[in-house]
Amino acid sequence: MLNNKRSSRSLNISFILGILLCLFSNSDGQVLSSILLVDKSDKAGIDFVHFAPRPRWCEIGPTVVGSATNEGLSLVFEQEKEYWKSNGRLMTLDEFANIHLIKMNGSGAAWLDYDKDGDWDLYLVNCQGDESVTNALYENIGNGKFVHSTNTGAEDDGEGMAVSTADYNNDGFPDLLVTNYGNFKLFHNNGDKTFSNITEKAFPEDIKDLWYGGSSWGDYDNDGDLDLYITGYVDFSRRPRFSSLRFPMDFGGIPNTLYKNNGDGTFTDVTQSTNVLQDASRKSMQAVFYDFNDDRLPDLFVTNDTDANGFYLNRGDGTFKSFSGPSGLSTTDGSMGIALGDFNKDGLTDVIYSNYAAEVNTLATLIDNTSSNDGKLRNAVFVHDFESPLLHKLTWPKVSWAPGLFDLDNDTDLDLFFANGHLNSVSGDNRQANLLFENDGGGRFSDISDKSGVLSTGKRIHRSAIFADYDDDGRVDIFVTVNGQQVEDGKGNNVFDPNQGKGILFHNDTKNDNNWLKVRLEGTKSNRDGLGSKVKIISGAFTDEKALVSGEGYFSSSAKEIYFGLGKTTSIDKLTVLWPSGHDDIFENIKANQTVYIIEGKQLYQDTLRSPK
């Protein structure tokens, strides 16, 4: 009798454990990890405040002649000239846009090792446009601490939008490209913890007074140095006369620009000769270079706001083929940031791009990169993925700016983060919560925003999100920028928010025994950064592939290293680097839980964060 009771109790326990295992396992039976993110901004010493004055949504309707009002502001027509009246003062449309509109999109941030000591420093962009309020550089001094570095030469005081990093001259030090409303600037890293503004020398052609957005670096012609693609956003001079004004839909766009690196410290505009579409009707926000069709040539994907996205295949002869429509990526939503990664683990790199409110964020899976329409150039065709309906439901009401695909729990699949925040009070409180989704291993996502700690920082006007293991503990951390525009309640009332403009440093406190590997690259025949390189790892039946690219996220740059979550894998049988030059490096028997540094054509160095040279 007693034995029967014990047997029954044992069966019940086994049954319960089995149920729990099913609940907390993915489709492959792999136990899901509990991702935990903790805000360490204050402890880290990052006291930067993204400052911006109160913006207003530029909307008048219906069609008017004479004057109209909107949220206490008036549009006045005098002798066929348009003026905004605010606080009793007449302003031209450009003046109003400068005061109330420009600041709502920004701003970006970047992880970079500017002093080459092996850890990731932080550069933050401010959009104030005031000499007293500049961009800021925070040096990583170890132990999770940062210190504000002043007088570096990179304290730009423009109306900042985006920042990207690249070693454009292959000297071993990361440089900064900052875009502003009105111009862009290239800051050369002098190698002594200072920067020099060399924009006029590097771009001898006059830089136009335009509203610039995101930028991306890539060696489109594979000549060993990095070329630059810069997006242009809204042209305030191009709008229908005396019509309803809905920003940005009724404005024209600014042409994007592809600059060829001449290898002598200068750049040349090759937009027209490369057949990269120069279309002034498009309002572009972000771009990314990536080899989608595996021909060792970087293709180009561009997100556009309220217009069709652009997708261009690299022909390999210095020109591109427009493939926007056939690619499946040419949606006409308010598209913003970009993330790349094989989130469904089918061996092909997928694309995620974020969209405006009432527009589902797009998960586009690559289904064909081998067929060809002309027998020469391979296609890249995507379909939209709707396997995670909860993800689409939760992102629908959000204004999502920056997506991120990283393995936050090192369980071998890519988790998905969105930085969210509205523009203004037109839809109520402009503060929104970020979202984090855990991958089940098969490309289906579950909302873990609450239990992961993402919601603990509350609702803010988030913008960019950048990823790096800043304390070298093997787990990817996240910094999220916060716009400093005035918080409103949807009724025209200001709301005091002590976190207005304060960014968030999410330290990854996930606890598990999963393993990892980080890879840093240094090109010799290829560009020094190794941008465009793909790294493949094999361990038994486990395989994975990732690439080092520029332009992911929104207006920002994540750390230039490749992260692999390995799960229970303890060593790599084979690691292959496919360099843009066409050279392949193969290494064997690499232990897990370390950073390796690989120099093209030479050697893999284990357990090091910097070049041994």
SETOR-158352 format. One line per 4 residues: number of its first residue (from 1); their letters; for each residue x, y, z of C-alpha. Coordinates in nm, 3 decimals. Example, Ala and Ser with C-alpha at 12.3 -4.5 7.8 and 13.67 -1.06 7.14 Angstrom:
1) as) 1.230/-0.450/0.780; 1.367/-0.106/0.714 .
This chain:
1) mlnn) 0.000/0.000/0.000; 0.279/0.238/0.100; 0.475/0.149/-0.211; 0.169/0.226/-0.424 .
5) krss) 0.135/0.570/-0.261; 0.503/0.641/-0.319; 0.472/0.528/-0.678; 0.168/0.746/-0.730 .
9) rsln) 0.339/1.047/-0.571; 0.644/0.989/-0.792; 0.428/0.974/-1.102; 0.248/1.296/-1.006 .
13) isfi) 0.578/1.479/-0.954; 0.710/1.350/-1.286; 0.390/1.460/-1.455; 0.412/1.810/-1.309 .
17) lgil) 0.779/1.840/-1.403; 0.692/1.729/-1.754; 0.427/1.998/-1.783; 0.667/2.263/-1.654 .
21) lclf) 0.932/2.149/-1.899; 0.684/2.187/-2.184; 0.578/2.531/-2.067; 0.933/2.661/-2.042 .
25) snsd) 1.082/2.487/-2.344; 1.089/2.578/-2.709; 0.981/2.365/-3.002; 1.314/2.179/-2.995 .
29) gqvl) 1.280/2.092/-2.627; 1.544/2.349/-2.529; 1.470/2.512/-2.194; 1.400/2.882/-2.234 .
33) ssil) 1.618/3.122/-2.037; 1.495/3.406/-1.826; 1.638/3.729/-1.969; 1.691/4.003/-1.710 .
37) lvdk) 1.787/4.364/-1.793; 1.871/4.615/-1.519; 1.913/4.992/-1.564; 2.266/5.084/-1.454 .
41) sdka) 2.276/5.438/-1.599; 2.325/5.617/-1.268; 2.577/5.367/-1.131; 2.767/5.381/-1.460 .
45) gidf) 2.802/5.759/-1.437; 2.620/5.838/-1.762; 2.452/6.169/-1.680; 2.385/6.286/-2.034 .
49) vhfa) 2.047/6.452/-2.092; 1.918/6.476/-2.444; 1.776/6.827/-2.439; 1.517/6.964/-2.677 .
53) prpr) 1.254/7.236/-2.649; 0.886/7.164/-2.671; 0.787/7.049/-3.019; 0.446/7.068/-3.178 .
57) wcei) 0.288/6.849/-3.439; 0.269/7.042/-3.763; -0.086/6.976/-3.875; -0.354/7.205/-4.014 .
61) gptv) -0.669/7.105/-4.181; -0.881/7.122/-4.373; -0.744/7.326/-4.664; -0.726/7.687/-4.559 .
65) vgsa) -0.686/8.031/-4.705; -0.614/8.314/-4.465; -0.537/8.166/-4.125; -0.592/7.851/-3.925 .
69) tneg) -0.509/7.739/-3.575; -0.371/7.420/-3.431; -0.289/7.366/-3.065; -0.257/7.739/-3.002 .
73) lslv) -0.049/7.802/-3.315; -0.166/7.992/-3.618; -0.072/7.973/-3.983; -0.105/8.310/-4.153 .
77) feqe) -0.088/8.381/-4.526; 0.035/8.727/-4.619; 0.105/8.812/-4.980; 0.135/8.442/-5.066 .
81) keyw) 0.389/8.386/-4.789; 0.331/8.142/-4.506; 0.397/8.219/-4.142; 0.347/8.038/-3.816 .
85) ksng) 0.234/8.249/-3.520; 0.350/8.124/-3.182; 0.331/8.325/-2.860; 0.235/8.631/-3.060 .
89) rlmt) 0.541/8.615/-3.287; 0.532/8.551/-3.658; 0.775/8.289/-3.786; 0.845/8.162/-4.133 .
93) ldef) 0.778/7.796/-4.200; 1.152/7.723/-4.179; 1.178/7.903/-3.846; 0.885/7.710/-3.706 .
97) anih) 1.019/7.380/-3.831; 1.354/7.458/-3.674; 1.204/7.531/-3.335; 0.925/7.277/-3.314 .
101) likm) 0.980/6.991/-3.556; 1.344/6.906/-3.609; 1.407/6.781/-3.261; 1.142/6.510/-3.259 .
105) ngsg) 1.332/6.251/-3.466; 1.661/6.240/-3.279; 1.895/6.141/-3.161; 2.147/5.864/-3.214 .
109) aawl) 2.432/5.704/-3.022; 2.733/5.484/-3.088; 2.951/5.227/-2.916; 3.316/5.261/-3.021 .
113) dydk) 3.658/5.188/-2.878; 3.790/5.536/-2.946; 4.102/5.499/-2.729; 4.182/5.141/-2.843 .
117) dgdw) 4.203/4.997/-2.493; 3.973/4.707/-2.577; 3.645/4.820/-2.418; 3.347/5.003/-2.562 .
121) dlyl) 3.309/5.376/-2.511; 2.985/5.567/-2.567; 2.914/5.865/-2.796; 2.580/6.044/-2.759 .
125) vncq) 2.422/6.291/-3.002; 2.227/6.597/-2.894; 1.984/6.782/-3.119; 1.961/7.115/-2.940 .
129) gdes) 2.163/7.320/-3.187; 2.309/7.543/-2.916; 2.675/7.615/-2.840; 2.615/7.534/-2.474 .
133) vtna) 2.462/7.192/-2.546; 2.687/6.953/-2.741; 2.731/6.587/-2.822; 2.914/6.393/-2.552 .
137) lyen) 3.173/6.117/-2.534; 3.186/5.885/-2.231; 3.502/5.683/-2.181; 3.466/5.332/-2.043 .
141) igng) 3.705/5.312/-1.746; 3.617/4.956/-1.645; 3.414/4.805/-1.359; 3.096/4.918/-1.530 .
145) kfvh) 3.191/5.286/-1.497; 3.211/5.569/-1.750; 3.356/5.919/-1.732; 3.260/6.215/-1.948 .
149) stnt) 3.556/6.299/-2.172; 3.569/6.670/-2.255; 3.766/6.871/-2.508; 3.799/6.574/-2.742 .
153) gaed) 3.720/6.778/-3.053; 3.403/6.580/-3.120; 3.172/6.804/-2.911; 2.954/6.901/-3.204 .
157) dgeg) 2.691/7.166/-3.125; 2.471/7.115/-3.431; 2.113/6.997/-3.441; 2.228/6.639/-3.421 .
161) mavs) 2.047/6.346/-3.576; 2.262/6.036/-3.627; 2.611/5.901/-3.576; 2.799/5.616/-3.740 .
165) tady) 3.151/5.492/-3.679; 3.411/5.361/-3.921; 3.785/5.355/-3.973; 3.753/5.534/-4.306 .
169) nndg) 4.130/5.573/-4.359; 4.239/5.230/-4.229; 4.470/5.370/-3.962; 4.332/5.148/-3.686 .
173) fpdl) 4.129/5.414/-3.503; 3.750/5.453/-3.529; 3.625/5.782/-3.673; 3.285/5.950/-3.632 .
177) lvtn) 3.032/6.065/-3.893; 2.766/6.290/-3.739; 2.461/6.405/-3.936; 2.270/6.720/-3.845 .
181) ygnf) 1.983/6.928/-3.962; 2.176/7.147/-4.204; 2.500/6.953/-4.252; 2.708/6.649/-4.164 .
185) klfh) 3.057/6.629/-4.014; 3.341/6.378/-4.028; 3.556/6.367/-3.715; 3.896/6.205/-3.767 .
189) nngd) 4.035/6.012/-3.470; 4.386/6.145/-3.407; 4.487/5.840/-3.202; 4.553/6.045/-2.887 .
193) ktfs) 4.197/6.060/-2.748; 4.114/6.363/-2.963; 3.929/6.418/-3.290; 3.963/6.672/-3.572 .
197) nite) 3.681/6.800/-3.791; 3.810/6.725/-4.143; 3.477/6.757/-4.325; 3.581/7.031/-4.567 .
201) kafp) 3.896/6.845/-4.667; 3.725/6.506/-4.696; 3.427/6.637/-4.894; 3.564/6.908/-5.125 .
205) edik) 3.227/6.942/-5.293; 3.003/7.180/-5.100; 2.788/7.009/-4.837; 2.432/7.123/-4.891 .
209) dlwy) 2.222/7.281/-4.620; 1.980/6.988/-4.585; 1.815/6.771/-4.324; 2.033/6.459/-4.306 .
213) ggss) 1.936/6.130/-4.140; 2.104/5.795/-4.086; 2.425/5.680/-4.251; 2.595/5.351/-4.332 .
217) wgdy) 2.949/5.243/-4.423; 3.036/4.965/-4.665; 3.294/4.882/-4.929; 3.056/4.868/-5.225 .
221) dndg) 3.340/4.842/-5.482; 3.559/4.608/-5.272; 3.870/4.821/-5.311; 3.968/4.789/-4.946 .
225) dldl) 3.832/5.113/-4.804; 3.490/5.210/-4.675; 3.241/5.409/-4.874; 2.959/5.611/-4.723 .
229) yitg) 2.584/5.631/-4.780; 2.395/5.921/-4.618; 2.018/5.955/-4.617; 1.827/6.279/-4.663 .
233) yvdf) 1.497/6.343/-4.494; 1.245/6.625/-4.543; 1.272/6.931/-4.765; 1.057/7.202/-4.606 .
237) srrp) 1.053/7.406/-4.924; 0.861/7.137/-5.113; 0.495/7.118/-5.013; 0.157/7.182/-5.177 .
241) rfss) 0.054/7.545/-5.158; -0.231/7.635/-4.924; -0.317/7.279/-4.847; -0.360/7.075/-4.536 .
245) lrfp) -0.017/7.024/-4.383; 0.054/6.683/-4.235; 0.413/6.644/-4.146; 0.597/6.471/-4.309 .
249) mdfg) 0.357/6.334/-4.571; 0.294/6.657/-4.755; 0.657/6.759/-4.777; 0.901/6.653/-5.043 .
253) gipn) 1.209/6.451/-4.964; 1.581/6.508/-4.997; 1.802/6.292/-5.222; 2.029/6.039/-5.058 .
257) tlyk) 2.400/6.037/-5.142; 2.654/5.761/-5.202; 3.012/5.879/-5.149; 3.304/5.680/-5.286 .
261) nngd) 3.613/5.669/-5.067; 3.902/5.775/-5.291; 4.163/5.626/-5.059; 4.341/5.959/-5.011 .
265) gtft) 4.121/6.102/-4.735; 3.860/6.243/-4.974; 3.519/6.130/-5.096; 3.335/6.173/-5.427 .
269) dvtq) 2.960/6.176/-5.488; 2.889/5.874/-5.713; 2.514/5.852/-5.661; 2.429/5.899/-6.026 .
273) stnv) 2.703/5.684/-6.179; 2.628/5.387/-5.952; 2.258/5.387/-6.042; 2.159/5.417/-5.678 .
277) lqda) 1.825/5.587/-5.704; 1.840/5.960/-5.640; 1.475/6.040/-5.586; 1.378/6.363/-5.416 .
281) srks) 1.030/6.232/-5.336; 1.161/5.990/-5.076; 1.219/6.073/-4.712; 1.484/5.826/-4.602 .
285) mqav) 1.573/5.748/-4.243; 1.818/5.457/-4.230; 2.029/5.243/-4.461; 2.236/4.927/-4.433 .
289) fydf) 2.497/4.760/-4.653; 2.473/4.379/-4.650; 2.541/4.092/-4.890; 2.192/3.940/-4.907 .
293) nddr) 2.253/3.712/-5.207; 2.588/3.564/-5.096; 2.796/3.689/-5.390; 3.057/3.864/-5.170 .
297) lpdl) 2.923/4.208/-5.268; 2.738/4.444/-5.029; 2.383/4.525/-5.136; 2.190/4.824/-5.004 .
301) fvtn) 1.857/4.849/-4.818; 1.704/5.190/-4.736; 1.399/5.261/-4.518; 1.181/5.553/-4.624 .
305) dtda) 0.919/5.742/-4.428; 0.575/5.732/-4.594; 0.725/5.618/-4.922; 0.839/5.289/-5.072 .
309) ngfy) 1.159/5.150/-4.925; 1.458/5.107/-5.154; 1.653/4.786/-5.220; 1.952/4.769/-5.453 .
313) lnrg) 2.156/4.468/-5.563; 2.528/4.518/-5.619; 2.626/4.423/-5.975; 2.998/4.404/-5.894 .
317) dgtf) 3.094/4.652/-6.166; 3.055/4.967/-5.958; 2.680/4.992/-6.016; 2.360/4.872/-5.850 .
321) ksfs) 2.037/4.725/-5.981; 1.715/4.858/-5.833; 1.528/4.557/-5.694; 1.288/4.727/-5.455 .
325) gpsg) 0.957/4.589/-5.581; 1.066/4.230/-5.650; 1.247/4.210/-5.316; 0.924/4.238/-5.117 .
329) lstt) 1.073/4.512/-4.897; 0.923/4.815/-5.073; 0.641/4.880/-4.828; 0.513/5.237/-4.791 .
333) dgsm) 0.477/5.263/-4.415; 0.661/5.511/-4.196; 0.970/5.291/-4.189; 1.259/5.376/-3.958 .
337) gial) 1.525/5.145/-3.807; 1.668/4.818/-3.941; 1.783/4.491/-3.783; 1.939/4.192/-3.961 .
341) gdfn) 1.966/3.831/-3.851; 1.855/3.475/-3.913; 1.576/3.480/-3.655; 1.405/3.162/-3.789 .
345) kdgl) 1.733/2.965/-3.812; 1.694/2.855/-4.174; 2.042/2.969/-4.273; 1.928/3.289/-4.447 .
349) tdvi) 1.956/3.644/-4.313; 1.619/3.806/-4.248; 1.527/4.174/-4.214; 1.323/4.351/-3.949 .
353) ysny) 1.233/4.717/-3.982; 1.026/4.930/-3.751; 0.729/5.143/-3.852; 0.503/5.422/-3.728 .
357) aaev) 0.198/5.376/-3.505; -0.094/5.179/-3.655; 0.161/5.011/-3.885; 0.284/4.665/-3.799 .
361) ntla) 0.660/4.636/-3.758; 0.784/4.429/-4.050; 0.944/4.086/-4.010; 1.068/3.994/-4.357 .
365) tlid) 1.215/3.647/-4.406; 1.457/3.582/-4.689; 1.324/3.290/-4.895; 1.533/3.301/-5.213 .
369) ntss) 1.884/3.429/-5.279; 1.994/3.182/-5.545; 1.762/3.236/-5.843; 1.840/3.493/-6.110 .
373) ndgk) 1.637/3.695/-6.357; 1.925/3.747/-6.599; 2.142/3.443/-6.531; 2.410/3.660/-6.373 .
377) lrna) 2.290/3.861/-6.075; 2.130/3.656/-5.798; 1.801/3.776/-5.654; 1.707/3.842/-5.292 .
381) vfvh) 1.337/3.784/-5.228; 1.156/3.826/-4.895; 0.809/3.746/-4.762; 0.645/3.900/-4.457 .
385) dfes) 0.631/3.675/-4.151; 0.319/3.664/-3.934; 0.405/3.365/-3.716; 0.404/3.576/-3.399 .
389) pllh) 0.063/3.749/-3.387; 0.118/3.882/-3.034; 0.426/4.070/-3.154; 0.224/4.244/-3.422 .
393) kltw) -0.059/4.322/-3.182; 0.173/4.478/-2.925; 0.377/4.681/-3.174; 0.073/4.810/-3.364 .
397) pkvs) 0.001/5.110/-3.133; 0.371/5.193/-3.086; 0.594/5.431/-3.276; 0.891/5.197/-3.304 .
401) wapg) 1.223/5.354/-3.395; 1.506/5.111/-3.327; 1.484/4.732/-3.358; 1.759/4.501/-3.238 .
405) lfdl) 1.819/4.128/-3.300; 2.065/3.981/-3.050; 2.094/3.661/-2.850; 2.046/3.813/-2.506 .
409) dndt) 2.043/3.480/-2.318; 2.309/3.299/-2.526; 2.070/3.014/-2.610; 2.162/3.024/-2.985 .
413) dldl) 1.856/3.215/-3.112; 1.800/3.585/-3.170; 1.575/3.783/-2.937; 1.402/4.101/-3.050 .
417) ffan) 1.403/4.446/-2.889; 1.209/4.759/-2.993; 1.273/5.114/-2.870; 0.939/5.303/-2.874 .
421) ghln) 0.815/5.657/-2.822; 0.561/5.886/-2.986; 0.624/6.226/-3.134; 0.386/6.449/-2.942 .
425) svsg) 0.049/6.482/-2.784; -0.154/6.421/-3.097; -0.215/6.065/-2.982; -0.216/6.126/-2.610 .
429) dnrq) 0.083/6.081/-2.381; 0.389/6.075/-2.607; 0.575/5.840/-2.372; 0.573/5.468/-2.458 .
433) anll) 0.727/5.153/-2.314; 0.994/4.954/-2.491; 0.927/4.591/-2.585; 1.136/4.274/-2.565 .
437) fend) 1.042/3.944/-2.728; 1.210/3.610/-2.664; 1.267/3.373/-2.954; 1.142/3.017/-2.909 .
441) gggr) 1.419/2.885/-3.133; 1.202/2.861/-3.441; 1.138/3.227/-3.514; 0.826/3.273/-3.304 .
445) fsdi) 0.839/3.540/-3.036; 0.692/3.573/-2.688; 0.652/3.903/-2.504; 0.882/3.911/-2.199 .
449) sdks) 0.893/4.290/-2.159; 0.759/4.281/-1.805; 0.945/3.985/-1.654; 1.272/4.084/-1.822 .
453) gvls) 1.281/4.423/-1.649; 1.232/4.629/-1.964; 0.913/4.784/-1.828; 1.075/4.876/-1.497 .
457) tgkr) 1.215/5.195/-1.653; 0.864/5.309/-1.741; 0.739/5.495/-2.042; 0.971/5.745/-2.208 .
461) ihrs) 1.020/5.901/-2.549; 1.276/5.642/-2.662; 1.461/5.664/-2.991; 1.775/5.462/-3.066 .
465) aifa) 1.905/5.137/-2.915; 2.266/5.023/-2.943; 2.413/4.690/-2.837; 2.750/4.597/-2.685 .
469) dydd) 2.896/4.382/-2.410; 3.040/4.691/-2.243; 3.172/4.508/-1.933; 3.298/4.198/-2.116 .
473) dgrv) 3.097/3.944/-1.917; 2.976/3.758/-2.225; 2.625/3.904/-2.225; 2.503/4.172/-2.466 .
477) difv) 2.390/4.497/-2.302; 2.172/4.777/-2.445; 2.184/5.156/-2.432; 1.861/5.334/-2.526 .
481) tvng) 1.849/5.706/-2.601; 1.556/5.915/-2.484; 1.429/6.224/-2.666; 1.406/6.538/-2.455 .
485) qqve) 1.092/6.684/-2.608; 0.827/6.808/-2.369; 0.606/6.537/-2.223; 0.237/6.601/-2.283 .
489) dgkg) -0.086/6.438/-2.172; -0.276/6.456/-2.501; -0.478/6.759/-2.394; -0.212/7.022/-2.450 .
493) nnvf) -0.090/7.007/-2.090; 0.273/6.966/-2.000; 0.366/6.677/-1.771; 0.668/6.685/-1.542 .
497) dpnq) 0.888/6.384/-1.606; 1.214/6.354/-1.409; 1.344/6.114/-1.674; 1.285/6.349/-1.966 .
501) gkgi) 1.583/6.317/-2.199; 1.772/6.065/-1.981; 1.899/5.756/-2.157; 1.890/5.400/-2.022 .
505) lfhn) 2.185/5.164/-1.985; 2.034/4.816/-1.966; 2.291/4.583/-1.816; 2.225/4.220/-1.902 .
509) dtkn) 2.193/4.038/-1.569; 2.068/3.712/-1.721; 2.178/3.414/-1.512; 2.236/3.082/-1.685 .
513) dnnw) 2.520/2.850/-1.778; 2.497/2.907/-2.152; 2.822/2.964/-2.337; 2.923/3.233/-2.584 .
517) lkvr) 3.187/3.355/-2.827; 3.275/3.706/-2.944; 3.470/3.776/-3.263; 3.663/4.093/-3.349 .
521) legt) 3.804/4.142/-3.697; 4.087/4.333/-3.859; 4.109/4.342/-4.235; 4.432/4.368/-4.435 .
525) ksnr) 4.326/4.331/-4.798; 3.969/4.409/-4.689; 3.875/4.730/-4.508; 4.042/4.755/-4.165 .
529) dglg) 3.708/4.728/-3.977; 3.621/4.406/-4.155; 3.276/4.542/-4.239; 3.095/4.309/-4.475 .
533) skvk) 3.273/3.999/-4.341; 3.072/3.688/-4.252; 3.174/3.447/-3.977; 3.054/3.085/-3.980 .
537) iisg) 3.094/2.848/-3.685; 3.042/2.470/-3.671; 3.038/2.246/-3.365; 2.901/1.899/-3.429 .
541) aftd) 2.548/1.946/-3.563; 2.535/2.308/-3.446; 2.602/2.578/-3.707; 2.559/2.953/-3.709 .
545) ekal) 2.655/3.247/-3.926; 2.665/3.621/-3.858; 2.806/3.926/-4.032; 2.968/4.253/-3.933 .
549) vsge) 2.768/4.537/-4.086; 2.710/4.909/-4.050; 2.371/5.082/-4.041; 2.168/4.853/-3.816 .
553) gyfs) 1.940/5.019/-3.562; 1.817/5.375/-3.592; 2.054/5.670/-3.635; 2.319/5.476/-3.442 .
557) ssak) 2.607/5.227/-3.433; 2.640/4.917/-3.219; 2.977/4.771/-3.121; 3.182/4.632/-3.408 .
561) eiyf) 3.211/4.273/-3.292; 3.012/3.959/-3.366; 2.827/3.780/-3.085; 2.745/3.411/-3.084 .
565) glgk) 2.527/3.252/-2.819; 2.638/2.889/-2.799; 2.394/2.729/-2.555; 2.562/2.420/-2.409 .
569) ttsi) 2.833/2.408/-2.678; 3.173/2.430/-2.510; 3.401/2.455/-2.810; 3.394/2.540/-3.180 .
573) dklt) 3.516/2.272/-3.420; 3.558/2.510/-3.712; 3.539/2.886/-3.756; 3.547/3.041/-4.105 .
577) vlwp) 3.579/3.411/-4.189; 3.462/3.513/-4.536; 3.630/3.847/-4.596; 3.503/4.104/-4.851 .
581) sghd) 3.832/4.066/-5.040; 3.735/3.709/-5.131; 3.988/3.557/-4.893; 3.873/3.290/-4.644 .
585) dife) 4.038/3.219/-4.309; 3.966/2.887/-4.135; 4.045/2.807/-3.770; 3.975/2.497/-3.562 .
589) nika) 3.925/2.392/-3.200; 3.831/2.720/-3.037; 3.709/2.718/-2.680; 3.390/2.895/-2.577 .
593) nqtv) 3.348/3.193/-2.341; 3.616/3.419/-2.483; 3.678/3.698/-2.732; 3.894/3.613/-3.031 .
597) yiie) 4.074/3.869/-3.247; 4.129/3.769/-3.611; 4.363/3.943/-3.856; 4.287/3.870/-4.221 .
601) gkql) 4.524/3.622/-4.376; 4.737/3.592/-4.063; 4.621/3.462/-3.728; 4.348/3.413/-3.470 .
605) yqdt) 4.441/3.544/-3.126; 4.252/3.397/-2.833; 4.138/3.573/-2.516; 4.213/3.925/-2.632 .
609) lrsp) 4.007/4.240/-2.677; 4.249/4.435/-2.891; 4.497/4.399/-3.171; 4.818/4.231/-3.057 .
613) k) 5.018/4.451/-3.292 .
